[in-house]
Amino acid sequence: MRWVSKRDLFAIAALLLAALLLHVWRDSGAEGARYEILAGGQVLYSGHLDRSADEEWSVFPNVTVALRGGLVGITQSDCPDKTCVRTGFIGVPGQITACLPNGLLIRIAGDGGVDAVL
């Protein structure tokens, strides 16, 4: 008795191929993503999420933001709970991280993200 038919194997292969294509499409679209670092509604820094870039800015004397490997995040802050630092790095269009006590917001803008789950 066979547990898996040729039709089942074909369906599994088709699903794996679709998942692979979606992953490649999502990664290729992320190149258009941009980061924006805002304070008080004003854009302080902005640019493309370059995977080869490794930069760090002292936004305020007490807040440091870093761009590493196509991701951006707050690496140091003097706020009491450090939620902004623990959030980590972001890089998908639509993601936001903020340091509310210091009035800092980082958002990822772009049309490269895929808003779907397979």
Chimera marker file (.cmm) of the C-alpha trace (Angstrom):
<marker_set name="trace">
<marker id="1" x="0.000" y="0.000" z="0.000" r="1" g="1" b="0" radius="0.5"/>
<marker id="2" x="1.383" y="3.433" z="-0.993" r="1" g="1" b="0" radius="0.5"/>
<marker id="3" x="0.935" y="6.338" z="1.361" r="1" g="1" b="0" radius="0.5"/>
<marker id="4" x="1.963" y="9.033" z="-1.092" r="1" g="1" b="0" radius="0.5"/>
<marker id="5" x="0.782" y="9.101" z="-4.678" r="1" g="1" b="0" radius="0.5"/>
<marker id="6" x="2.353" y="10.884" z="-7.624" r="1" g="1" b="0" radius="0.5"/>
<marker id="7" x="-0.392" y="13.483" z="-7.401" r="1" g="1" b="0" radius="0.5"/>
<marker id="8" x="0.536" y="14.191" z="-3.749" r="1" g="1" b="0" radius="0.5"/>
<marker id="9" x="4.207" y="14.562" z="-4.639" r="1" g="1" b="0" radius="0.5"/>
<marker id="10" x="3.318" y="16.946" z="-7.457" r="1" g="1" b="0" radius="0.5"/>
<marker id="11" x="1.168" y="19.068" z="-5.098" r="1" g="1" b="0" radius="0.5"/>
<marker id="12" x="3.953" y="19.211" z="-2.496" r="1" g="1" b="0" radius="0.5"/>
<marker id="13" x="6.515" y="20.190" z="-5.143" r="1" g="1" b="0" radius="0.5"/>
<marker id="14" x="4.196" y="22.907" z="-6.480" r="1" g="1" b="0" radius="0.5"/>
<marker id="15" x="3.694" y="24.372" z="-2.986" r="1" g="1" b="0" radius="0.5"/>
<marker id="16" x="7.429" y="24.367" z="-2.285" r="1" g="1" b="0" radius="0.5"/>
<marker id="17" x="8.120" y="26.067" z="-5.612" r="1" g="1" b="0" radius="0.5"/>
<marker id="18" x="5.449" y="28.711" z="-4.914" r="1" g="1" b="0" radius="0.5"/>
<marker id="19" x="6.949" y="29.380" z="-1.471" r="1" g="1" b="0" radius="0.5"/>
<marker id="20" x="10.437" y="29.707" z="-2.961" r="1" g="1" b="0" radius="0.5"/>
<marker id="21" x="9.237" y="32.116" z="-5.656" r="1" g="1" b="0" radius="0.5"/>
<marker id="22" x="7.383" y="34.225" z="-3.073" r="1" g="1" b="0" radius="0.5"/>
<marker id="23" x="10.507" y="34.380" z="-0.912" r="1" g="1" b="0" radius="0.5"/>
<marker id="24" x="12.710" y="35.455" z="-3.830" r="1" g="1" b="0" radius="0.5"/>
<marker id="25" x="10.132" y="38.003" z="-4.995" r="1" g="1" b="0" radius="0.5"/>
<marker id="26" x="9.847" y="39.470" z="-1.483" r="1" g="1" b="0" radius="0.5"/>
<marker id="27" x="13.623" y="39.779" z="-1.096" r="1" g="1" b="0" radius="0.5"/>
<marker id="28" x="14.070" y="41.394" z="-4.508" r="1" g="1" b="0" radius="0.5"/>
<marker id="29" x="11.323" y="43.923" z="-3.746" r="1" g="1" b="0" radius="0.5"/>
<marker id="30" x="12.865" y="44.948" z="-0.440" r="1" g="1" b="0" radius="0.5"/>
<marker id="31" x="15.622" y="46.806" z="-2.313" r="1" g="1" b="0" radius="0.5"/>
<marker id="32" x="13.191" y="49.711" z="-2.781" r="1" g="1" b="0" radius="0.5"/>
<marker id="33" x="12.680" y="50.094" z="0.970" r="1" g="1" b="0" radius="0.5"/>
<marker id="34" x="13.751" y="53.326" z="2.648" r="1" g="1" b="0" radius="0.5"/>
<marker id="35" x="14.190" y="54.246" z="6.269" r="1" g="1" b="0" radius="0.5"/>
<marker id="36" x="13.155" y="57.535" z="7.818" r="1" g="1" b="0" radius="0.5"/>
<marker id="37" x="14.275" y="58.729" z="11.240" r="1" g="1" b="0" radius="0.5"/>
<marker id="38" x="11.926" y="61.388" z="12.612" r="1" g="1" b="0" radius="0.5"/>
<marker id="39" x="11.943" y="63.582" z="15.696" r="1" g="1" b="0" radius="0.5"/>
<marker id="40" x="9.099" y="65.964" z="16.403" r="1" g="1" b="0" radius="0.5"/>
<marker id="41" x="7.590" y="65.198" z="12.998" r="1" g="1" b="0" radius="0.5"/>
<marker id="42" x="10.741" y="66.347" z="11.167" r="1" g="1" b="0" radius="0.5"/>
<marker id="43" x="12.808" y="63.896" z="9.108" r="1" g="1" b="0" radius="0.5"/>
<marker id="44" x="16.339" y="63.928" z="10.515" r="1" g="1" b="0" radius="0.5"/>
<marker id="45" x="17.828" y="61.142" z="8.378" r="1" g="1" b="0" radius="0.5"/>
<marker id="46" x="16.549" y="59.076" z="5.470" r="1" g="1" b="0" radius="0.5"/>
<marker id="47" x="18.003" y="56.730" z="2.923" r="1" g="1" b="0" radius="0.5"/>
<marker id="48" x="17.841" y="53.326" z="1.279" r="1" g="1" b="0" radius="0.5"/>
<marker id="49" x="18.240" y="50.148" z="3.274" r="1" g="1" b="0" radius="0.5"/>
<marker id="50" x="21.547" y="49.107" z="1.740" r="1" g="1" b="0" radius="0.5"/>
<marker id="51" x="22.597" y="45.596" z="2.764" r="1" g="1" b="0" radius="0.5"/>
<marker id="52" x="26.276" y="46.530" z="2.599" r="1" g="1" b="0" radius="0.5"/>
<marker id="53" x="25.974" y="49.711" z="4.693" r="1" g="1" b="0" radius="0.5"/>
<marker id="54" x="27.186" y="49.844" z="8.267" r="1" g="1" b="0" radius="0.5"/>
<marker id="55" x="26.507" y="53.288" z="9.736" r="1" g="1" b="0" radius="0.5"/>
<marker id="56" x="25.718" y="54.738" z="13.137" r="1" g="1" b="0" radius="0.5"/>
<marker id="57" x="24.265" y="58.112" z="14.112" r="1" g="1" b="0" radius="0.5"/>
<marker id="58" x="24.030" y="59.899" z="17.415" r="1" g="1" b="0" radius="0.5"/>
<marker id="59" x="20.550" y="61.323" z="16.883" r="1" g="1" b="0" radius="0.5"/>
<marker id="60" x="20.452" y="63.017" z="20.255" r="1" g="1" b="0" radius="0.5"/>
<marker id="61" x="23.253" y="63.039" z="22.819" r="1" g="1" b="0" radius="0.5"/>
<marker id="62" x="21.443" y="60.136" z="24.475" r="1" g="1" b="0" radius="0.5"/>
<marker id="63" x="20.115" y="58.089" z="21.504" r="1" g="1" b="0" radius="0.5"/>
<marker id="64" x="22.148" y="56.112" z="18.958" r="1" g="1" b="0" radius="0.5"/>
<marker id="65" x="20.681" y="54.617" z="15.771" r="1" g="1" b="0" radius="0.5"/>
<marker id="66" x="22.508" y="52.085" z="13.583" r="1" g="1" b="0" radius="0.5"/>
<marker id="67" x="22.102" y="50.787" z="10.025" r="1" g="1" b="0" radius="0.5"/>
<marker id="68" x="23.482" y="47.258" z="9.644" r="1" g="1" b="0" radius="0.5"/>
<marker id="69" x="22.983" y="44.754" z="6.870" r="1" g="1" b="0" radius="0.5"/>
<marker id="70" x="19.891" y="46.369" z="5.408" r="1" g="1" b="0" radius="0.5"/>
<marker id="71" x="18.226" y="46.828" z="8.805" r="1" g="1" b="0" radius="0.5"/>
<marker id="72" x="17.925" y="49.886" z="11.044" r="1" g="1" b="0" radius="0.5"/>
<marker id="73" x="17.355" y="50.119" z="14.784" r="1" g="1" b="0" radius="0.5"/>
<marker id="74" x="17.987" y="51.974" z="18.013" r="1" g="1" b="0" radius="0.5"/>
<marker id="75" x="21.091" y="50.599" z="19.696" r="1" g="1" b="0" radius="0.5"/>
<marker id="76" x="21.448" y="52.906" z="22.682" r="1" g="1" b="0" radius="0.5"/>
<marker id="77" x="19.062" y="55.133" z="24.628" r="1" g="1" b="0" radius="0.5"/>
<marker id="78" x="18.799" y="56.651" z="28.077" r="1" g="1" b="0" radius="0.5"/>
<marker id="79" x="15.055" y="56.012" z="28.375" r="1" g="1" b="0" radius="0.5"/>
<marker id="80" x="14.057" y="54.131" z="31.532" r="1" g="1" b="0" radius="0.5"/>
<marker id="81" x="12.575" y="50.920" z="30.077" r="1" g="1" b="0" radius="0.5"/>
<marker id="82" x="14.762" y="50.457" z="26.931" r="1" g="1" b="0" radius="0.5"/>
<marker id="83" x="11.845" y="49.030" z="24.909" r="1" g="1" b="0" radius="0.5"/>
<marker id="84" x="13.189" y="50.770" z="21.814" r="1" g="1" b="0" radius="0.5"/>
<marker id="85" x="16.558" y="49.012" z="22.145" r="1" g="1" b="0" radius="0.5"/>
<marker id="86" x="14.984" y="45.614" z="22.882" r="1" g="1" b="0" radius="0.5"/>
<marker id="87" x="12.754" y="45.933" z="19.801" r="1" g="1" b="0" radius="0.5"/>
<marker id="88" x="15.830" y="45.313" z="17.679" r="1" g="1" b="0" radius="0.5"/>
<marker id="89" x="16.357" y="46.079" z="14.026" r="1" g="1" b="0" radius="0.5"/>
<marker id="90" x="13.617" y="46.520" z="11.424" r="1" g="1" b="0" radius="0.5"/>
<marker id="91" x="13.731" y="46.387" z="7.639" r="1" g="1" b="0" radius="0.5"/>
<marker id="92" x="10.331" y="45.479" z="6.157" r="1" g="1" b="0" radius="0.5"/>
<marker id="93" x="8.136" y="48.225" z="4.658" r="1" g="1" b="0" radius="0.5"/>
<marker id="94" x="5.468" y="49.189" z="7.153" r="1" g="1" b="0" radius="0.5"/>
<marker id="95" x="7.520" y="48.417" z="10.264" r="1" g="1" b="0" radius="0.5"/>
<marker id="96" x="7.968" y="51.124" z="12.900" r="1" g="1" b="0" radius="0.5"/>
<marker id="97" x="10.066" y="51.406" z="16.038" r="1" g="1" b="0" radius="0.5"/>
<marker id="98" x="10.017" y="54.321" z="18.433" r="1" g="1" b="0" radius="0.5"/>
<marker id="99" x="11.650" y="55.751" z="21.517" r="1" g="1" b="0" radius="0.5"/>
<marker id="100" x="8.688" y="57.644" z="22.923" r="1" g="1" b="0" radius="0.5"/>
<marker id="101" x="10.410" y="59.309" z="25.912" r="1" g="1" b="0" radius="0.5"/>
<marker id="102" x="12.890" y="60.908" z="23.492" r="1" g="1" b="0" radius="0.5"/>
<marker id="103" x="10.292" y="61.593" z="20.765" r="1" g="1" b="0" radius="0.5"/>
<marker id="104" x="12.105" y="59.484" z="18.121" r="1" g="1" b="0" radius="0.5"/>
<marker id="105" x="10.403" y="57.412" z="15.419" r="1" g="1" b="0" radius="0.5"/>
<marker id="106" x="11.965" y="55.143" z="12.792" r="1" g="1" b="0" radius="0.5"/>
<marker id="107" x="9.800" y="53.857" z="9.968" r="1" g="1" b="0" radius="0.5"/>
<marker id="108" x="10.402" y="51.750" z="6.894" r="1" g="1" b="0" radius="0.5"/>
<marker id="109" x="8.693" y="53.038" z="3.788" r="1" g="1" b="0" radius="0.5"/>
<marker id="110" x="8.490" y="51.445" z="0.370" r="1" g="1" b="0" radius="0.5"/>
<marker id="111" x="6.391" y="49.282" z="-1.853" r="1" g="1" b="0" radius="0.5"/>
<marker id="112" x="8.678" y="46.261" z="-1.760" r="1" g="1" b="0" radius="0.5"/>
<marker id="113" x="7.015" y="44.394" z="1.091" r="1" g="1" b="0" radius="0.5"/>
<marker id="114" x="4.651" y="41.490" z="0.697" r="1" g="1" b="0" radius="0.5"/>
<marker id="115" x="1.788" y="41.580" z="3.138" r="1" g="1" b="0" radius="0.5"/>
<marker id="116" x="0.785" y="37.927" z="2.997" r="1" g="1" b="0" radius="0.5"/>
<marker id="117" x="1.283" y="34.654" z="4.775" r="1" g="1" b="0" radius="0.5"/>
<marker id="118" x="1.504" y="31.400" z="2.879" r="1" g="1" b="0" radius="0.5"/>
<link id1="1" id2="2" r="1" g="1" b="0" radius="0.2"/>
<link id1="2" id2="3" r="1" g="1" b="0" radius="0.2"/>
<link id1="3" id2="4" r="1" g="1" b="0" radius="0.2"/>
<link id1="4" id2="5" r="1" g="1" b="0" radius="0.2"/>
<link id1="5" id2="6" r="1" g="1" b="0" radius="0.2"/>
<link id1="6" id2="7" r="1" g="1" b="0" radius="0.2"/>
<link id1="7" id2="8" r="1" g="1" b="0" radius="0.2"/>
<link id1="8" id2="9" r="1" g="1" b="0" radius="0.2"/>
<link id1="9" id2="10" r="1" g="1" b="0" radius="0.2"/>
<link id1="10" id2="11" r="1" g="1" b="0" radius="0.2"/>
<link id1="11" id2="12" r="1" g="1" b="0" radius="0.2"/>
<link id1="12" id2="13" r="1" g="1" b="0" radius="0.2"/>
<link id1="13" id2="14" r="1" g="1" b="0" radius="0.2"/>
<link id1="14" id2="15" r="1" g="1" b="0" radius="0.2"/>
<link id1="15" id2="16" r="1" g="1" b="0" radius="0.2"/>
<link id1="16" id2="17" r="1" g="1" b="0" radius="0.2"/>
<link id1="17" id2="18" r="1" g="1" b="0" radius="0.2"/>
<link id1="18" id2="19" r="1" g="1" b="0" radius="0.2"/>
<link id1="19" id2="20" r="1" g="1" b="0" radius="0.2"/>
<link id1="20" id2="21" r="1" g="1" b="0" radius="0.2"/>
<link id1="21" id2="22" r="1" g="1" b="0" radius="0.2"/>
<link id1="22" id2="23" r="1" g="1" b="0" radius="0.2"/>
<link id1="23" id2="24" r="1" g="1" b="0" radius="0.2"/>
<link id1="24" id2="25" r="1" g="1" b="0" radius="0.2"/>
<link id1="25" id2="26" r="1" g="1" b="0" radius="0.2"/>
<link id1="26" id2="27" r="1" g="1" b="0" radius="0.2"/>
<link id1="27" id2="28" r="1" g="1" b="0" radius="0.2"/>
<link id1="28" id2="29" r="1" g="1" b="0" radius="0.2"/>
<link id1="29" id2="30" r="1" g="1" b="0" radius="0.2"/>
<link id1="30" id2="31" r="1" g="1" b="0" radius="0.2"/>
<link id1="31" id2="32" r="1" g="1" b="0" radius="0.2"/>
<link id1="32" id2="33" r="1" g="1" b="0" radius="0.2"/>
<link id1="33" id2="34" r="1" g="1" b="0" radius="0.2"/>
<link id1="34" id2="35" r="1" g="1" b="0" radius="0.2"/>
<link id1="35" id2="36" r="1" g="1" b="0" radius="0.2"/>
<link id1="36" id2="37" r="1" g="1" b="0" radius="0.2"/>
<link id1="37" id2="38" r="1" g="1" b="0" radius="0.2"/>
<link id1="38" id2="39" r="1" g="1" b="0" radius="0.2"/>
<link id1="39" id2="40" r="1" g="1" b="0" radius="0.2"/>
<link id1="40" id2="41" r="1" g="1" b="0" radius="0.2"/>
<link id1="41" id2="42" r="1" g="1" b="0" radius="0.2"/>
<link id1="42" id2="43" r="1" g="1" b="0" radius="0.2"/>
<link id1="43" id2="44" r="1" g="1" b="0" radius="0.2"/>
<link id1="44" id2="45" r="1" g="1" b="0" radius="0.2"/>
<link id1="45" id2="46" r="1" g="1" b="0" radius="0.2"/>
<link id1="46" id2="47" r="1" g="1" b="0" radius="0.2"/>
<link id1="47" id2="48" r="1" g="1" b="0" radius="0.2"/>
<link id1="48" id2="49" r="1" g="1" b="0" radius="0.2"/>
<link id1="49" id2="50" r="1" g="1" b="0" radius="0.2"/>
<link id1="50" id2="51" r="1" g="1" b="0" radius="0.2"/>
<link id1="51" id2="52" r="1" g="1" b="0" radius="0.2"/>
<link id1="52" id2="53" r="1" g="1" b="0" radius="0.2"/>
<link id1="53" id2="54" r="1" g="1" b="0" radius="0.2"/>
<link id1="54" id2="55" r="1" g="1" b="0" radius="0.2"/>
<link id1="55" id2="56" r="1" g="1" b="0" radius="0.2"/>
<link id1="56" id2="57" r="1" g="1" b="0" radius="0.2"/>
<link id1="57" id2="58" r="1" g="1" b="0" radius="0.2"/>
<link id1="58" id2="59" r="1" g="1" b="0" radius="0.2"/>
<link id1="59" id2="60" r="1" g="1" b="0" radius="0.2"/>
<link id1="60" id2="61" r="1" g="1" b="0" radius="0.2"/>
<link id1="61" id2="62" r="1" g="1" b="0" radius="0.2"/>
<link id1="62" id2="63" r="1" g="1" b="0" radius="0.2"/>
<link id1="63" id2="64" r="1" g="1" b="0" radius="0.2"/>
<link id1="64" id2="65" r="1" g="1" b="0" radius="0.2"/>
<link id1="65" id2="66" r="1" g="1" b="0" radius="0.2"/>
<link id1="66" id2="67" r="1" g="1" b="0" radius="0.2"/>
<link id1="67" id2="68" r="1" g="1" b="0" radius="0.2"/>
<link id1="68" id2="69" r="1" g="1" b="0" radius="0.2"/>
<link id1="69" id2="70" r="1" g="1" b="0" radius="0.2"/>
<link id1="70" id2="71" r="1" g="1" b="0" radius="0.2"/>
<link id1="71" id2="72" r="1" g="1" b="0" radius="0.2"/>
<link id1="72" id2="73" r="1" g="1" b="0" radius="0.2"/>
<link id1="73" id2="74" r="1" g="1" b="0" radius="0.2"/>
<link id1="74" id2="75" r="1" g="1" b="0" radius="0.2"/>
<link id1="75" id2="76" r="1" g="1" b="0" radius="0.2"/>
<link id1="76" id2="77" r="1" g="1" b="0" radius="0.2"/>
<link id1="77" id2="78" r="1" g="1" b="0" radius="0.2"/>
<link id1="78" id2="79" r="1" g="1" b="0" radius="0.2"/>
<link id1="79" id2="80" r="1" g="1" b="0" radius="0.2"/>
<link id1="80" id2="81" r="1" g="1" b="0" radius="0.2"/>
<link id1="81" id2="82" r="1" g="1" b="0" radius="0.2"/>
<link id1="82" id2="83" r="1" g="1" b="0" radius="0.2"/>
<link id1="83" id2="84" r="1" g="1" b="0" radius="0.2"/>
<link id1="84" id2="85" r="1" g="1" b="0" radius="0.2"/>
<link id1="85" id2="86" r="1" g="1" b="0" radius="0.2"/>
<link id1="86" id2="87" r="1" g="1" b="0" radius="0.2"/>
<link id1="87" id2="88" r="1" g="1" b="0" radius="0.2"/>
<link id1="88" id2="89" r="1" g="1" b="0" radius="0.2"/>
<link id1="89" id2="90" r="1" g="1" b="0" radius="0.2"/>
<link id1="90" id2="91" r="1" g="1" b="0" radius="0.2"/>
<link id1="91" id2="92" r="1" g="1" b="0" radius="0.2"/>
<link id1="92" id2="93" r="1" g="1" b="0" radius="0.2"/>
<link id1="93" id2="94" r="1" g="1" b="0" radius="0.2"/>
<link id1="94" id2="95" r="1" g="1" b="0" radius="0.2"/>
<link id1="95" id2="96" r="1" g="1" b="0" radius="0.2"/>
<link id1="96" id2="97" r="1" g="1" b="0" radius="0.2"/>
<link id1="97" id2="98" r="1" g="1" b="0" radius="0.2"/>
<link id1="98" id2="99" r="1" g="1" b="0" radius="0.2"/>
<link id1="99" id2="100" r="1" g="1" b="0" radius="0.2"/>
<link id1="100" id2="101" r="1" g="1" b="0" radius="0.2"/>
<link id1="101" id2="102" r="1" g="1" b="0" radius="0.2"/>
<link id1="102" id2="103" r="1" g="1" b="0" radius="0.2"/>
<link id1="103" id2="104" r="1" g="1" b="0" radius="0.2"/>
<link id1="104" id2="105" r="1" g="1" b="0" radius="0.2"/>
<link id1="105" id2="106" r="1" g="1" b="0" radius="0.2"/>
<link id1="106" id2="107" r="1" g="1" b="0" radius="0.2"/>
<link id1="107" id2="108" r="1" g="1" b="0" radius="0.2"/>
<link id1="108" id2="109" r="1" g="1" b="0" radius="0.2"/>
<link id1="109" id2="110" r="1" g="1" b="0" radius="0.2"/>
<link id1="110" id2="111" r="1" g="1" b="0" radius="0.2"/>
<link id1="111" id2="112" r="1" g="1" b="0" radius="0.2"/>
<link id1="112" id2="113" r="1" g="1" b="0" radius="0.2"/>
<link id1="113" id2="114" r="1" g="1" b="0" radius="0.2"/>
<link id1="114" id2="115" r="1" g="1" b="0" radius="0.2"/>
<link id1="115" id2="116" r="1" g="1" b="0" radius="0.2"/>
<link id1="116" id2="117" r="1" g="1" b="0" radius="0.2"/>
<link id1="117" id2="118" r="1" g="1" b="0" radius="0.2"/>
</marker_set>
